[in-house]
Amino acid sequence: MNNLTQTEGKANPMKEVLGNRNFRLLWIGEGVSVLGDHFYMIALPWLVLQLTGDSLAMGTVLALSAIPRALLMLVGGALTDRFSPRSLMLASNTARFVLVSLLTGLVFSEHVEMWMLYTLSILFGVADAFFYPAQSSMAPQLVKKDHLQAANSVIHGTMMLTMLAGPVLAGLLIAALGDGHTESSMKGIAVAFGLDALTFLVSLITLAFIKTPQNSSTETSENIIESIRSGLNFVWNDVPLRAFFFVVAAVTFFFNGPFNIGVPILADTRFSEGAVAYGTILSTWGAGSLVGMALAGMLPRPNPKRMGTVLLSLVSVMGIGLAFLGVSTSTLIAAVIGLVLGSVNGYINVFFTTWVQSRAPKALIGRLMSLLMFASTGLFPISMALAGAVSRMDVTILLTVSGAIVALLGILMTLNPTVRAMEPAAQIGD
């Protein structure tokens, strides 16, 4: 916001960005595609539950998609450096369009089987691994450096808005086309998948019309393994940074998996609204994330000597909220909890990401941010699979015990004075 204020005397960055034809095509195409992604994310676990009624099967399907996405993410980044991001996005979206179209046909014809979902999930995860690094590299090619902050704010804001609207729209669609019978629910699920396939087609069309610089790829002779190792060494030798990367990984394991597995099970088994309840809770999470990010921008920054305590205390709040979600008795209560959890998560993400960037040397920012992404996704497949297994016994136990662990983790980490004082240490990066 400060950068935008400083530059508005020269030109309005937001106006310049939205007036950029190439960026506008990217924004529209990917905004529509991300909206379709939320239809897919609601329809897929709901499809598994309709076919099997087994939470472990649902967790396995989601984990099979997450595994190649996590393992190949760094490879996707390397390929993005050697080829143009636009080329990788076109290839990935073509593959995902074909996969989702095939899945739509299988569900419509009622020929879908679990082994097909396992296979498609793996292939979808592979395509995702090459798409996301390329997508994050597109905006710098299309807009001026001074306008990059405005471009990213448009893209990220749109993504959060689709998270707010997409899940509830998908839930309403599936519920509207179903009447409580499995066959009717399948029709709604198939339509949701079909709409997602169409959004990939929209993205392909807009990407085809985007003009990028001729020399869009970046030549590099650096060994990928050595590059990753240097980033790991920097994190390991920085005690507060190492501690907070551990917190990110732990929250991924004990919060993200149980939340993503537990919410659809609660909606299916405890809340009468079913798919609508599932979509509503995810939408309130998205709304909360927007609120949290806005508060992080408007409220005064915590004193660096207390920032660690503030953020770790909020981690504990997330754990407490997850535990309360496990004993929630209505969609309304669960939705309010989702709103609070999303707000806390959005606030933490803004400040923690900024802190990592301010603490890292300029030459290592990219690698540290990549490692941060990996820390937040690497354990996700295992977390999803284990959460699915535990939920077969009792979803309440899954959410309350996981929440208690996260809450206790936040409290224990504050006992370390080095971790509590999250000094920016900008001199390290100079």
Secondary structure by P-SEA (a helix, b strand, c coil): caaaaaacccccaaaaaaacaaaaaaaaaaaaaaaaaaaaaaaaaaaaaaacccaaaaaaaaaaaaaaaaaaaaaaaaaaaaccaaaaaaaaaaaaaaaaaaaaaaaaaccccaaaaaaaaaaaaaaaaacaaaaaacccccccccaaaaaaaaaaaaaaaaaaccaaaaaaaaaaaccccaaaaaaaaaaaaaaaaaaaaaaaaaaaacccccccbbbbcccaaaaaaaaaaaaaacaaaaaaaaaaaaaaaccaaaaaaaaaaaaacccccaaaaaaaaaaaaaaaaaaaaaaaacccccccccaaaaaaaaaaaaaaaaaaaaacccaaaaaaaaaaaaaaaaaaaaaaaaaaaaacccccaaaaaaaaaaaaccaaaaaaaaaaaaaaacaaaaaaaaaaaaaaaaaaaacccccccccccccccc
